[in-house]
Each structure stands twice: as C-alpha cells, then as structure tokens.
Amino acid sequence: MIPWLDSNTAFPSLELALSEPNGLLCAGGDLSPQRIVQAYRQGIFPWFTEGEPILWWSPDPRMVLVPSEFRVSRSLRRTLRASKYQVRLDCDFRSVIDACARARRIGQAGTWITDEMQTAYCTLHELGYAHSVEVLFDHQLVGGLYGLAIGKMFYGESMFSHATDASKIALAHLVRLLDSLDFGLIDCQMNTPHLASLGAREIPRRDFTARLHELTAFAPIRGRWPGDGANQAWDW
C-alpha cells in the first residue's frame, strides 16, 4: 500500500518511492498551488489520468538537462537561423497547456493533463510560477512547452509540435533564456529517446535532490516573463 495524503499530510520520504512503476511515492492530497510548489521543491511531481486519484512520483534515476549541454543539430541550427518562426514567452499559457493536453503520444491513450491539472497550472501561471514558450508561424500557434520555475531551477512539464521542429525551437529558446538567467538545471522527469537526443541524461535521485535544494534556495524570479524575451539575438 502506498501512503495516502489528506489536505494536511506532508509528503513521505522519497526513499519510500517504489522503483516500479517509475517512482510512485504516494496518492491523494490536492492540487493547490502550495502543495504543488512544495512537491517540486522536494523532487516530486503529480501525474495521473482521468478517473484516478492524484498520484505523486519521484523517479530514480531522474532525467535532467543542463542548459550548457543542450545539443543543437545542424538542421535545427539552420531553422533557428532562418527565423521564420516567431517565439514568445508567457503570452498564451492556456493555449499551450491545452495543446499539450490534446497532443497524441505514442503508447499513451488519453492524457495526464486533465482539466483539473490545467486549472491548477493556469493558477500557478497567474501566480508567476508556471511559464510557457510559444512558437508561431504566420500568427498561428504551432508549438510550445510549459513548466515551472522555482529559484534557479526549471521543471519541464510538457511540449507539443504541429510543425517540423517547433517543440525543439521552443526548447532551444528556453535553454538560452535559462542559461542567461543562470538557471542550473531543467527537470525532464522521465527518460525518452527524444530528450536524450537533445542532451538530457539520467542522474541518481540523490544527486538530483541535492542539486535541487541548492538551486531552489535562490530568490524566486516571480511574475510573467516578457513576451518578446525569447527573441533576443542569440548566436545559433
């Protein structure tokens, strides 16, 4: 039996997380901003589908991306230099999370980005924790991603792409922005070949949480990011 949280129960020790499946730690609780921020500070995140209780996870090992290790392929570099896409920050968070929820993913039926999750993360966006990167072509949203920033730590949640390399373009601009702000790590949660191809790698959970405690100790950069902040003259 995994631990069950009520509204006042603290998260259990990460050592109690099951190795299979994927570091399941506990269930229950709520999706209040306080609960979610507390979870991320401890290396825990919510992930569940419609009809399930809220499930909380802490995988070991953990997939992360160090901004300086992001890999830009030749084809992606050409696309970035061509500048045919417009990239914005925090201009349409709700549309990004909705598109991520609707995206079809191999091996998955349905989505973990339920209406309840969307409401929770939109509230976090209004509070200045959650952020979006939006990629537009001909004034239409064709790709993007969203996640949370706490201190100098960014927690990637999901991305989508309706055009070639659109999600990679979003990630490339996010990486450059975070690097310029001295962010130390991007949490990618689970290992996927796509993330590995972009430079993400697995590290032991104990190393992840140690780094996490260092980075989240920095004063938070709260509030919305400037909409045109992704369109700096980056050297691709």
Buried (B, 14 or more C-beta within 10 A) or exposed (E): EBBEBEEEEEBBEBEEBEEEEBBBBBBBBBBEBEBBBBBBBBBBBBBBBEEEEBBBBBBBBBBBBBBEEBEBEEEBEEBBEEEEBBBBBBBBBEEBBBBBBEBEEEEEEEBBBBEBBBEBBBBBBEEBBBBBBBBBBEEEBBBBBBBBBBBBBBBBBBBBBBBEBBBBBBBBBBBBBBBEBEBBBBBBBBBBEEBBEBBBBBBEBBEBBEBBBBBBEBEBBEEBBEEEBBBEEBEB
